[in-house]
Amino acid sequence: MILGLVFISPLYRLERLNPMHKLLLAILLFSPILPAQQTLDNDAVIKLAKTGLSDDLLIATIKASPGHYDVSPNGLIALKTAKLSDKVVEAIVLKANGESPNSAPAAPSGLGMGTAPSPGATSTGAGAPFGAAAASQARALPAGINDVGVYYKDASGAWVSMLPEIVIFESTGKLKNIASAGIMKGDLNGKIEGSRSKVNASLPLAFAVYLPETVDITGYVLLRLHPGGDARTFLSASGGLLHTQAGAQRDEVEFQPEKLAPRLYQITLPAIEGMGEYGLLAPGSQTTANKETSGKIYTVSVVE
């Protein structure tokens, strides 16, 4: 009986604790054994790949973990040299630029494509739906557009999500830096690897841009790209990569954005521009490990 009291007495005392005290006790007991979430980088993903993890597991890990990735040209070359698949490299590029890989896109503001919350639905989570206003926004989105990003309209008229490419900015001497909020006005050249886009489209070409809440559509620039060798370039007004004449026109293509829904705009390439390589340059930039300035561009090849 005495032994029984020895073991029962602590349980009895624990039951008399109020809920708050029990919660604090659980935190004190178990918090030391909870592992901290590791920040991934290029080397960490390469090491994981060498263990034999499938692409799907690698992409899921990249999405679920904080990361600090080098997506400069040299960084991407190192990833491919390590024999990572294009799918995994794309996931790294998207993660580095704050987007979700297309293999599992997240619904904006907690909404699935073409679905709306029940009337009066509420949530305390950031960006969660709040009743009829969120339901109305969900109904306003065209089919196929279900996340922040850039889309193009294919031959069937459907909106298709686009993956960004990396553009490296080069100065002609007058430009000293690139503003984080957008493209600086001044002498600016850009270079994208590959002689043509992987996306083919026909005229009339239409982009749809579903904006993050803090970005304005005026920060996007539509450009004609110049294929040459193993790259595409766009030019500034006073020379640069292709040594244009002083006073030559920039490669920006003027457009009038059409608002389709809150934070959603359509950009249409004027038919007069004709066939060729084009890119929609997103605002913002980052400095790579090699002190190059890079940004994101969504490219398309207009073939007819």
ZADO-1210 file (C-alpha; in nm, 4 decimals, padded with zeros to 6 digits):
<atoms>
<atom x="00.0000" y="00.0000" z="00.0000" code="MET" pos="1"/>
<atom x="00.2855" y="00.2389" z="00.0769" code="ILE" pos="2"/>
<atom x="00.4453" y="00.1698" z="-00.2620" code="LEU" pos="3"/>
<atom x="00.1122" y="00.2401" z="-00.4283" code="GLY" pos="4"/>
<atom x="00.0902" y="00.5761" z="-00.2558" code="LEU" pos="5"/>
<atom x="00.4397" y="00.6666" z="-00.3726" code="VAL" pos="6"/>
<atom x="00.3428" y="00.6272" z="-00.7386" code="PHE" pos="7"/>
<atom x="-00.0132" y="00.7595" z="-00.7166" code="ILE" pos="8"/>
<atom x="00.0660" y="01.0717" z="-00.5209" code="SER" pos="9"/>
<atom x="00.2531" y="01.2581" z="-00.8033" code="PRO" pos="10"/>
<atom x="-00.0274" y="01.1813" z="-01.0476" code="LEU" pos="11"/>
<atom x="-00.2796" y="01.3098" z="-00.8015" code="TYR" pos="12"/>
<atom x="-00.0845" y="01.6328" z="-00.7611" code="ARG" pos="13"/>
<atom x="-00.0521" y="01.6758" z="-01.1391" code="LEU" pos="14"/>
<atom x="-00.4275" y="01.6404" z="-01.1858" code="GLU" pos="15"/>
<atom x="-00.4822" y="01.9271" z="-00.9447" code="ARG" pos="16"/>
<atom x="-00.2774" y="02.1683" z="-01.1599" code="LEU" pos="17"/>
<atom x="-00.4791" y="02.4181" z="-01.3619" code="ASN" pos="18"/>
<atom x="-00.4585" y="02.3980" z="-01.7465" code="PRO" pos="19"/>
<atom x="-00.2088" y="02.6863" z="-01.7750" code="MET" pos="20"/>
<atom x="00.0315" y="02.5234" z="-01.5328" code="HIS" pos="21"/>
<atom x="00.0057" y="02.1934" z="-01.7219" code="LYS" pos="22"/>
<atom x="00.0899" y="02.3726" z="-02.0507" code="LEU" pos="23"/>
<atom x="00.3958" y="02.5406" z="-01.8989" code="LEU" pos="24"/>
<atom x="00.5119" y="02.2101" z="-01.7529" code="LEU" pos="25"/>
<atom x="00.4800" y="02.0382" z="-02.0917" code="ALA" pos="26"/>
<atom x="00.6833" y="02.3127" z="-02.2611" code="ILE" pos="27"/>
<atom x="00.9590" y="02.2858" z="-01.9990" code="LEU" pos="28"/>
<atom x="00.9725" y="01.9084" z="-02.0271" code="LEU" pos="29"/>
<atom x="00.9661" y="01.8687" z="-02.4047" code="PHE" pos="30"/>
<atom x="01.1061" y="02.1863" z="-02.5606" code="SER" pos="31"/>
<atom x="01.4730" y="02.0774" z="-02.5232" code="PRO" pos="32"/>
<atom x="01.4141" y="01.7753" z="-02.7446" code="ILE" pos="33"/>
<atom x="01.2329" y="01.9582" z="-03.0279" code="LEU" pos="34"/>
<atom x="01.4759" y="01.9897" z="-03.3225" code="PRO" pos="35"/>
<atom x="01.5308" y="02.3325" z="-03.4840" code="ALA" pos="36"/>
<atom x="01.4352" y="02.3516" z="-03.8519" code="GLN" pos="37"/>
<atom x="01.7492" y="02.3608" z="-04.0655" code="GLN" pos="38"/>
<atom x="01.8002" y="02.6288" z="-04.3291" code="THR" pos="39"/>
<atom x="01.8798" y="02.4644" z="-04.6612" code="LEU" pos="40"/>
<atom x="02.1231" y="02.5870" z="-04.9246" code="ASP" pos="41"/>
<atom x="02.2604" y="02.4529" z="-05.2532" code="ASN" pos="42"/>
<atom x="02.5104" y="02.2212" z="-05.0829" code="ASP" pos="43"/>
<atom x="02.2463" y="02.0804" z="-04.8481" code="ALA" pos="44"/>
<atom x="02.0142" y="01.9923" z="-05.1379" code="VAL" pos="45"/>
<atom x="02.3029" y="01.8304" z="-05.3284" code="ILE" pos="46"/>
<atom x="02.3880" y="01.6183" z="-05.0227" code="LYS" pos="47"/>
<atom x="02.0237" y="01.5125" z="-04.9873" code="LEU" pos="48"/>
<atom x="02.0116" y="01.4175" z="-05.3556" code="ALA" pos="49"/>
<atom x="02.3215" y="01.2004" z="-05.3173" code="LYS" pos="50"/>
<atom x="02.1430" y="00.9952" z="-05.0522" code="THR" pos="51"/>
<atom x="01.9019" y="00.8769" z="-05.3214" code="GLY" pos="52"/>
<atom x="01.5953" y="01.0844" z="-05.2317" code="LEU" pos="53"/>
<atom x="01.3435" y="01.1077" z="-05.5147" code="SER" pos="54"/>
<atom x="01.2730" y="01.4377" z="-05.6912" code="ASP" pos="55"/>
<atom x="00.9304" y="01.4571" z="-05.5276" code="ASP" pos="56"/>
<atom x="01.0826" y="01.4249" z="-05.1791" code="LEU" pos="57"/>
<atom x="01.3514" y="01.6810" z="-05.2578" code="LEU" pos="58"/>
<atom x="01.0953" y="01.9315" z="-05.3883" code="ILE" pos="59"/>
<atom x="00.8719" y="01.8751" z="-05.0843" code="ALA" pos="60"/>
<atom x="01.1718" y="01.9346" z="-04.8568" code="THR" pos="61"/>
<atom x="01.2689" y="02.2533" z="-05.0425" code="ILE" pos="62"/>
<atom x="00.9131" y="02.3852" z="-05.0132" code="LYS" pos="63"/>
<atom x="00.8760" y="02.3000" z="-04.6453" code="ALA" pos="64"/>
<atom x="01.2155" y="02.4258" z="-04.5219" code="SER" pos="65"/>
<atom x="01.3623" y="02.7745" z="-04.4960" code="PRO" pos="66"/>
<atom x="01.6321" y="02.8243" z="-04.7552" code="GLY" pos="67"/>
<atom x="01.9135" y="03.0516" z="-04.8679" code="HIS" pos="68"/>
<atom x="02.0039" y="02.9567" z="-05.2240" code="TYR" pos="69"/>
<atom x="02.2534" y="03.0774" z="-05.4812" code="ASP" pos="70"/>
<atom x="02.0619" y="03.1019" z="-05.8111" code="VAL" pos="71"/>
<atom x="02.3279" y="03.2928" z="-06.0009" code="SER" pos="72"/>
<atom x="02.4440" y="03.1348" z="-06.3285" code="PRO" pos="73"/>
<atom x="02.7400" y="02.9765" z="-06.1467" code="ASN" pos="74"/>
<atom x="02.5094" y="02.8471" z="-05.8755" code="GLY" pos="75"/>
<atom x="02.2748" y="02.6897" z="-06.1309" code="LEU" pos="76"/>
<atom x="02.5690" y="02.5367" z="-06.3174" code="ILE" pos="77"/>
<atom x="02.6892" y="02.3792" z="-05.9913" code="ALA" pos="78"/>
<atom x="02.3447" y="02.2317" z="-05.9306" code="LEU" pos="79"/>
<atom x="02.3325" y="02.0777" z="-06.2786" code="LYS" pos="80"/>
<atom x="02.6911" y="01.9533" z="-06.2450" code="THR" pos="81"/>
<atom x="02.5733" y="01.7708" z="-05.9318" code="ALA" pos="82"/>
<atom x="02.3147" y="01.6012" z="-06.1591" code="LYS" pos="83"/>
<atom x="02.0055" y="01.7544" z="-06.0005" code="LEU" pos="84"/>
<atom x="01.7013" y="01.7276" z="-06.2248" code="SER" pos="85"/>
<atom x="01.5424" y="02.0314" z="-06.3916" code="ASP" pos="86"/>
<atom x="01.2400" y="01.9905" z="-06.1631" code="LYS" pos="87"/>
<atom x="01.4523" y="02.0223" z="-05.8502" code="VAL" pos="88"/>
<atom x="01.6509" y="02.3174" z="-05.9890" code="VAL" pos="89"/>
<atom x="01.3249" y="02.4921" z="-06.0794" code="GLU" pos="90"/>
<atom x="01.1980" y="02.4368" z="-05.7250" code="ALA" pos="91"/>
<atom x="01.5157" y="02.5965" z="-05.5873" code="ILE" pos="92"/>
<atom x="01.4841" y="02.8974" z="-05.8210" code="VAL" pos="93"/>
<atom x="01.1201" y="02.9498" z="-05.7252" code="LEU" pos="94"/>
<atom x="01.1939" y="02.9130" z="-05.3553" code="LYS" pos="95"/>
<atom x="01.4787" y="03.1649" z="-05.3819" code="ALA" pos="96"/>
<atom x="01.2400" y="03.4100" z="-05.5459" code="ASN" pos="97"/>
<atom x="00.9617" y="03.3584" z="-05.2945" code="GLY" pos="98"/>
<atom x="00.7271" y="03.1525" z="-05.5114" code="GLU" pos="99"/>
<atom x="00.5772" y="02.8057" z="-05.4769" code="SER" pos="100"/>
<atom x="00.6794" y="02.5266" z="-05.7173" code="PRO" pos="101"/>
<atom x="00.4019" y="02.4483" z="-05.9642" code="ASN" pos="102"/>
<atom x="00.3961" y="02.0849" z="-05.8531" code="SER" pos="103"/>
<atom x="00.1842" y="02.1903" z="-05.5575" code="ALA" pos="104"/>
<atom x="00.0592" y="02.5488" z="-05.5971" code="PRO" pos="105"/>
<atom x="-00.0955" y="02.7157" z="-05.2984" code="ALA" pos="106"/>
<atom x="-00.4330" y="02.8828" z="-05.3291" code="ALA" pos="107"/>
<atom x="-00.4305" y="03.2620" z="-05.2807" code="PRO" pos="108"/>
<atom x="-00.5763" y="03.3895" z="-04.9563" code="SER" pos="109"/>
<atom x="-00.6679" y="03.0360" z="-04.8511" code="GLY" pos="110"/>
<atom x="-00.8914" y="02.9757" z="-05.1549" code="LEU" pos="111"/>
<atom x="-00.8821" y="02.6804" z="-05.3925" code="GLY" pos="112"/>
<atom x="-00.9241" y="02.7311" z="-05.7665" code="MET" pos="113"/>
<atom x="-01.2833" y="02.8103" z="-05.8433" code="GLY" pos="114"/>
<atom x="-01.3956" y="02.7467" z="-05.4858" code="THR" pos="115"/>
<atom x="-01.5220" y="02.9872" z="-05.2268" code="ALA" pos="116"/>
<atom x="-01.5633" y="02.9661" z="-04.8488" code="PRO" pos="117"/>
<atom x="-01.9047" y="02.9251" z="-04.6984" code="SER" pos="118"/>
<atom x="-02.0851" y="03.2499" z="-04.6102" code="PRO" pos="119"/>
<atom x="-01.9611" y="03.4006" z="-04.2870" code="GLY" pos="120"/>
<atom x="-01.6437" y="03.1913" z="-04.2811" code="ALA" pos="121"/>
<atom x="-01.3674" y="03.3454" z="-04.0708" code="THR" pos="122"/>
<atom x="-01.0133" y="03.2637" z="-03.9780" code="SER" pos="123"/>
<atom x="-00.7370" y="03.4175" z="-03.7719" code="THR" pos="124"/>
<atom x="-00.4587" y="03.3071" z="-04.0096" code="GLY" pos="125"/>
<atom x="-00.2734" y="03.5647" z="-04.2178" code="ALA" pos="126"/>
<atom x="-00.4340" y="03.6045" z="-04.5606" code="GLY" pos="127"/>
<atom x="-00.7261" y="03.3758" z="-04.4682" code="ALA" pos="128"/>
<atom x="-01.0714" y="03.4330" z="-04.6181" code="PRO" pos="129"/>
<atom x="-01.3140" y="03.6661" z="-04.4457" code="PHE" pos="130"/>
<atom x="-01.6722" y="03.5983" z="-04.5523" code="GLY" pos="131"/>
<atom x="-01.8417" y="03.7273" z="-04.8648" code="ALA" pos="132"/>
<atom x="-01.5581" y="03.9577" z="-04.9762" code="ALA" pos="133"/>
<atom x="-01.3122" y="03.6677" z="-05.0106" code="ALA" pos="134"/>
<atom x="-01.5750" y="03.4538" z="-05.1825" code="ALA" pos="135"/>
<atom x="-01.6360" y="03.7319" z="-05.4356" code="SER" pos="136"/>
<atom x="-01.2621" y="03.7596" z="-05.5081" code="GLN" pos="137"/>
<atom x="-01.2381" y="03.3835" z="-05.5674" code="ALA" pos="138"/>
<atom x="-01.5244" y="03.3937" z="-05.8181" code="ARG" pos="139"/>
<atom x="-01.3540" y="03.6851" z="-05.9992" code="ALA" pos="140"/>
<atom x="-01.0388" y="03.4854" z="-06.0829" code="LEU" pos="141"/>
<atom x="-01.0379" y="03.3275" z="-06.4295" code="PRO" pos="142"/>
<atom x="-01.0050" y="02.9498" z="-06.4507" code="ALA" pos="143"/>
<atom x="-00.6408" y="02.8387" z="-06.4294" code="GLY" pos="144"/>
<atom x="-00.5216" y="03.1383" z="-06.2254" code="ILE" pos="145"/>
<atom x="-00.4979" y="03.0214" z="-05.8681" code="ASN" pos="146"/>
<atom x="-00.1815" y="03.1721" z="-05.7225" code="ASP" pos="147"/>
<atom x="00.0339" y="03.4831" z="-05.7292" code="VAL" pos="148"/>
<atom x="00.2513" y="03.4728" z="-06.0418" code="GLY" pos="149"/>
<atom x="00.2612" y="03.5210" z="-06.4191" code="VAL" pos="150"/>
<atom x="00.0519" y="03.3279" z="-06.6739" code="TYR" pos="151"/>
<atom x="00.0156" y="03.3233" z="-07.0529" code="TYR" pos="152"/>
<atom x="-00.2845" y="03.2336" z="-07.2674" code="LYS" pos="153"/>
<atom x="-00.2241" y="02.9244" z="-07.4821" code="ASP" pos="154"/>
<atom x="-00.3777" y="02.8365" z="-07.8199" code="ALA" pos="155"/>
<atom x="-00.6878" y="02.6909" z="-07.6521" code="SER" pos="156"/>
<atom x="-00.7493" y="03.0126" z="-07.4593" code="GLY" pos="157"/>
<atom x="-00.6495" y="02.8598" z="-07.1240" code="ALA" pos="158"/>
<atom x="-00.4248" y="03.0417" z="-06.8752" code="TRP" pos="159"/>
<atom x="-00.0995" y="02.8524" z="-06.8153" code="VAL" pos="160"/>
<atom x="00.1396" y="02.9249" z="-06.5271" code="SER" pos="161"/>
<atom x="00.4913" y="03.0363" z="-06.6251" code="MET" pos="162"/>
<atom x="00.8247" y="02.9666" z="-06.4575" code="LEU" pos="163"/>
<atom x="01.0681" y="03.2577" z="-06.4266" code="PRO" pos="164"/>
<atom x="01.4144" y="03.2655" z="-06.5794" code="GLU" pos="165"/>
<atom x="01.7146" y="03.4447" z="-06.4337" code="ILE" pos="166"/>
<atom x="01.8281" y="03.7680" z="-06.5997" code="VAL" pos="167"/>
<atom x="02.1721" y="03.9102" z="-06.5252" code="ILE" pos="168"/>
<atom x="02.1909" y="04.2888" z="-06.5411" code="PHE" pos="169"/>
<atom x="02.4976" y="04.4601" z="-06.6841" code="GLU" pos="170"/>
<atom x="02.5763" y="04.8299" z="-06.6658" code="SER" pos="171"/>
<atom x="02.7155" y="05.0401" z="-06.9503" code="THR" pos="172"/>
<atom x="02.8906" y="05.2668" z="-06.7017" code="GLY" pos="173"/>
<atom x="02.6298" y="05.5196" z="-06.5944" code="LYS" pos="174"/>
<atom x="02.4150" y="05.2798" z="-06.3929" code="LEU" pos="175"/>
<atom x="02.5606" y="05.2238" z="-06.0464" code="LYS" pos="176"/>
<atom x="02.2904" y="05.0096" z="-05.8893" code="ASN" pos="177"/>
<atom x="01.9429" y="04.8695" z="-05.9352" code="ILE" pos="178"/>
<atom x="01.6656" y="04.9724" z="-05.6981" code="ALA" pos="179"/>
<atom x="01.5058" y="04.6912" z="-05.5003" code="SER" pos="180"/>
<atom x="01.1602" y="04.8271" z="-05.5859" code="ALA" pos="181"/>
<atom x="01.2022" y="04.8001" z="-05.9614" code="GLY" pos="182"/>
<atom x="01.4162" y="04.8710" z="-06.2651" code="ILE" pos="183"/>
<atom x="01.6301" y="05.1830" z="-06.2535" code="MET" pos="184"/>
<atom x="01.5906" y="05.4351" z="-06.5312" code="LYS" pos="185"/>
<atom x="01.9262" y="05.4583" z="-06.7031" code="GLY" pos="186"/>
<atom x="02.1688" y="05.2562" z="-06.9097" code="ASP" pos="187"/>
<atom x="02.0767" y="04.8953" z="-06.8480" code="LEU" pos="188"/>
<atom x="02.1375" y="04.5699" z="-07.0328" code="ASN" pos="189"/>
<atom x="02.0053" y="04.2272" z="-06.9489" code="GLY" pos="190"/>
<atom x="02.1200" y="03.8784" z="-07.0460" code="LYS" pos="191"/>
<atom x="01.9217" y="03.5512" z="-07.0225" code="ILE" pos="192"/>
<atom x="02.0810" y="03.2124" z="-07.0867" code="GLU" pos="193"/>
<atom x="01.9523" y="03.0165" z="-07.3866" code="GLY" pos="194"/>
<atom x="01.8934" y="03.1312" z="-07.7429" code="SER" pos="195"/>
<atom x="01.5135" y="03.1026" z="-07.7201" code="ARG" pos="196"/>
<atom x="01.2330" y="03.0590" z="-07.4708" code="SER" pos="197"/>
<atom x="01.0932" y="02.7170" z="-07.3855" code="LYS" pos="198"/>
<atom x="00.7424" y="02.8653" z="-07.4079" code="VAL" pos="199"/>
<atom x="00.5913" y="02.8928" z="-07.7570" code="ASN" pos="200"/>
<atom x="00.2885" y="03.1085" z="-07.8283" code="ALA" pos="201"/>
<atom x="00.1156" y="03.2830" z="-08.1161" code="SER" pos="202"/>
<atom x="-00.0301" y="03.6299" z="-08.1659" code="LEU" pos="203"/>
<atom x="-00.2176" y="03.7856" z="-08.0020" code="PRO" pos="204"/>
<atom x="00.0033" y="03.7139" z="-07.6977" code="LEU" pos="205"/>
<atom x="-00.1517" y="03.7820" z="-07.3584" code="ALA" pos="206"/>
<atom x="00.0082" y="03.7675" z="-07.0143" code="PHE" pos="207"/>
<atom x="-00.1846" y="03.7672" z="-06.6871" code="ALA" pos="208"/>
<atom x="-00.0094" y="03.8943" z="-06.3739" code="VAL" pos="209"/>
<atom x="-00.1574" y="03.8111" z="-06.0351" code="TYR" pos="210"/>
<atom x="00.0241" y="04.0554" z="-05.8085" code="LEU" pos="211"/>
<atom x="00.1441" y="04.0177" z="-05.4513" code="PRO" pos="212"/>
<atom x="-00.0274" y="04.2711" z="-05.2271" code="GLU" pos="213"/>
<atom x="00.2767" y="04.5030" z="-05.2077" code="THR" pos="214"/>
<atom x="00.3614" y="04.5146" z="-05.5815" code="VAL" pos="215"/>
<atom x="00.2186" y="04.7453" z="-05.8499" code="ASP" pos="216"/>
<atom x="00.1660" y="04.6458" z="-06.2138" code="ILE" pos="217"/>
<atom x="00.3654" y="04.9507" z="-06.3273" code="THR" pos="218"/>
<atom x="00.6785" y="04.7788" z="-06.1957" code="GLY" pos="219"/>
<atom x="00.6646" y="04.5213" z="-06.4788" code="TYR" pos="220"/>
<atom x="00.8430" y="04.5866" z="-06.8091" code="VAL" pos="221"/>
<atom x="00.7579" y="04.4164" z="-07.1410" code="LEU" pos="222"/>
<atom x="01.0709" y="04.3700" z="-07.3546" code="LEU" pos="223"/>
<atom x="01.1742" y="04.2503" z="-07.6972" code="ARG" pos="224"/>
<atom x="01.4696" y="04.0131" z="-07.6596" code="LEU" pos="225"/>
<atom x="01.7546" y="03.9671" z="-07.9065" code="HIS" pos="226"/>
<atom x="01.8737" y="03.6068" z="-07.9593" code="PRO" pos="227"/>
<atom x="02.2432" y="03.5658" z="-08.0196" code="GLY" pos="228"/>
<atom x="02.4711" y="03.2690" z="-07.9620" code="GLY" pos="229"/>
<atom x="02.3594" y="03.0922" z="-07.6458" code="ASP" pos="230"/>
<atom x="02.1747" y="03.3860" z="-07.4891" code="ALA" pos="231"/>
<atom x="01.9029" y="03.6450" z="-07.5318" code="ARG" pos="232"/>
<atom x="01.9644" y="04.0101" z="-07.4480" code="THR" pos="233"/>
<atom x="01.7779" y="04.3354" z="-07.4167" code="PHE" pos="234"/>
<atom x="01.9461" y="04.6684" z="-07.4742" code="LEU" pos="235"/>
<atom x="01.9653" y="05.0127" z="-07.3258" code="SER" pos="236"/>
<atom x="01.9466" y="05.3366" z="-07.5200" code="ALA" pos="237"/>
<atom x="02.3192" y="05.4064" z="-07.5368" code="SER" pos="238"/>
<atom x="02.4980" y="05.0894" z="-07.6324" code="GLY" pos="239"/>
<atom x="02.5839" y="04.7732" z="-07.4431" code="GLY" pos="240"/>
<atom x="02.5811" y="04.4065" z="-07.5205" code="LEU" pos="241"/>
<atom x="02.5087" y="04.4420" z="-07.8921" code="LEU" pos="242"/>
<atom x="02.6734" y="04.7850" z="-07.9337" code="HIS" pos="243"/>
<atom x="02.3706" y="04.9767" z="-08.0556" code="THR" pos="244"/>
<atom x="02.4034" y="05.3313" z="-08.1791" code="GLN" pos="245"/>
<atom x="02.3752" y="05.6151" z="-07.9288" code="ALA" pos="246"/>
<atom x="02.0192" y="05.7385" z="-07.9156" code="GLY" pos="247"/>
<atom x="01.8708" y="05.4052" z="-08.0284" code="ALA" pos="248"/>
<atom x="01.5348" y="05.3092" z="-07.8891" code="GLN" pos="249"/>
<atom x="01.5161" y="05.0947" z="-07.5780" code="ARG" pos="250"/>
<atom x="01.3663" y="04.7509" z="-07.6037" code="ASP" pos="251"/>
<atom x="01.0674" y="04.8270" z="-07.3810" code="GLU" pos="252"/>
<atom x="00.7334" y="04.7539" z="-07.5485" code="VAL" pos="253"/>
<atom x="00.4588" y="04.9895" z="-07.4396" code="GLU" pos="254"/>
<atom x="00.1403" y="04.8312" z="-07.3069" code="PHE" pos="255"/>
<atom x="-00.1803" y="04.9286" z="-07.1328" code="GLN" pos="256"/>
<atom x="-00.2614" y="04.6836" z="-06.8493" code="PRO" pos="257"/>
<atom x="-00.6228" y="04.5704" z="-06.8313" code="GLU" pos="258"/>
<atom x="-00.7566" y="04.4999" z="-06.4822" code="LYS" pos="259"/>
<atom x="-00.9386" y="04.1658" z="-06.4704" code="LEU" pos="260"/>
<atom x="-00.9877" y="04.1363" z="-06.0926" code="ALA" pos="261"/>
<atom x="-00.8352" y="04.2779" z="-05.7734" code="PRO" pos="262"/>
<atom x="-00.4516" y="04.2494" z="-05.8131" code="ARG" pos="263"/>
<atom x="-00.4965" y="04.0690" z="-06.1478" code="LEU" pos="264"/>
<atom x="-00.3982" y="04.2391" z="-06.4751" code="TYR" pos="265"/>
<atom x="-00.3754" y="04.1344" z="-06.8392" code="GLN" pos="266"/>
<atom x="-00.0881" y="04.2574" z="-07.0551" code="ILE" pos="267"/>
<atom x="-00.1329" y="04.2130" z="-07.4314" code="THR" pos="268"/>
<atom x="00.1533" y="04.2291" z="-07.6806" code="LEU" pos="269"/>
<atom x="00.0505" y="04.4593" z="-07.9659" code="PRO" pos="270"/>
<atom x="00.0171" y="04.2638" z="-08.2913" code="ALA" pos="271"/>
<atom x="00.2359" y="04.5179" z="-08.4667" code="ILE" pos="272"/>
<atom x="00.5368" y="04.3897" z="-08.2712" code="GLU" pos="273"/>
<atom x="00.5269" y="04.0635" z="-08.4698" code="GLY" pos="274"/>
<atom x="00.7079" y="03.7359" z="-08.4117" code="MET" pos="275"/>
<atom x="01.0206" y="03.7014" z="-08.2005" code="GLY" pos="276"/>
<atom x="01.1458" y="03.6583" z="-07.8459" code="GLU" pos="277"/>
<atom x="00.9787" y="03.8559" z="-07.5667" code="TYR" pos="278"/>
<atom x="01.0090" y="03.8794" z="-07.1911" code="GLY" pos="279"/>
<atom x="00.8070" y="04.0244" z="-06.9046" code="LEU" pos="280"/>
<atom x="01.0575" y="04.1597" z="-06.6522" code="LEU" pos="281"/>
<atom x="00.9389" y="04.1488" z="-06.2902" code="ALA" pos="282"/>
<atom x="01.0264" y="04.4254" z="-06.0417" code="PRO" pos="283"/>
<atom x="01.2963" y="04.3672" z="-05.7824" code="GLY" pos="284"/>
<atom x="01.6504" y="04.2395" z="-05.7898" code="SER" pos="285"/>
<atom x="01.9085" y="04.0601" z="-05.5792" code="GLN" pos="286"/>
<atom x="02.2864" y="04.0450" z="-05.5633" code="THR" pos="287"/>
<atom x="02.4452" y="03.7066" z="-05.6268" code="THR" pos="288"/>
<atom x="02.7496" y="03.5580" z="-05.4566" code="ALA" pos="289"/>
<atom x="02.9586" y="03.6880" z="-05.7493" code="ASN" pos="290"/>
<atom x="02.8271" y="04.0401" z="-05.6868" code="LYS" pos="291"/>
<atom x="02.6199" y="04.0278" z="-06.0057" code="GLU" pos="292"/>
<atom x="02.2728" y="04.1797" z="-05.9996" code="THR" pos="293"/>
<atom x="01.9990" y="03.9447" z="-06.1105" code="SER" pos="294"/>
<atom x="01.6242" y="03.9483" z="-06.1475" code="GLY" pos="295"/>
<atom x="01.3306" y="03.7453" z="-06.2785" code="LYS" pos="296"/>
<atom x="01.1929" y="03.7468" z="-06.6303" code="ILE" pos="297"/>
<atom x="00.9098" y="03.5458" z="-06.7869" code="TYR" pos="298"/>
<atom x="00.9925" y="03.4712" z="-07.1500" code="THR" pos="299"/>
<atom x="00.7989" y="03.3502" z="-07.4518" code="VAL" pos="300"/>
<atom x="00.8798" y="03.2796" z="-07.8156" code="SER" pos="301"/>
<atom x="00.6127" y="03.4112" z="-08.0543" code="VAL" pos="302"/>
<atom x="00.6315" y="03.1754" z="-08.3502" code="VAL" pos="303"/>
<atom x="00.3288" y="03.2846" z="-08.5566" code="GLU" pos="304"/>
</atoms>
